């Protein structure tokens, strides 16, 4: 591992999704931690998301990556919960259109599932973050949610996943239309990360 900082000064984000990295950096980047992803340290690890809840999946990833890397590790699992679909796609949001499907495929599947459902189509983004420390038996959990509605017209390019369909009435725009500085304050991932900050600050102080 070739890094400038000692491992205890690094926070491994257990994802190679650079969209997530872009969201976490403004929220956690001012902490005295170097945020790295597995690709930065040459780590190749696949963790099957076999949990039935966001918390279980986040813990599986955080604990596996912390054990393998020896680094303080943050993992998240998140999803879209649509009221008219009884909370689906939920924990299966990333797999909603089947293996190998693109974000566009998943958005198309969601629109098809909601045909005939009148607006407003209430929905919620939910994120659960797990933070694991090497040598610790269990990880700690932090949660954030964001309320909105599903629209059928894709709008905006500043996002990924279901963001172009997730409309926030109070901002008169979709998640993908929001400026990054706004999204990084009100998104489900931002709120979960903000909830996790005091714990990360405490860990840093103890080192």
Secondary structure, 3 states (H helix, E strand, C coil): CCCCCCHHHEEEECCCCHHHHHHHHHHHCCCCCEEEEHHHHCCCCCCCCCCCCHHHHHHHHHHHHHHHHCCEEEEEEEEEEEHHHCCCEHHHHHHCCCCCCCHHHHHHHHHHHCCCCCCCCEEEEEEEEEEECCCCCCCEEEEEEEEEEECCCCCCCCCCCCHHHEEEHHHCEEHHHCCHHHHHHHCHHHHHHHHHHHHHHHHHHHC
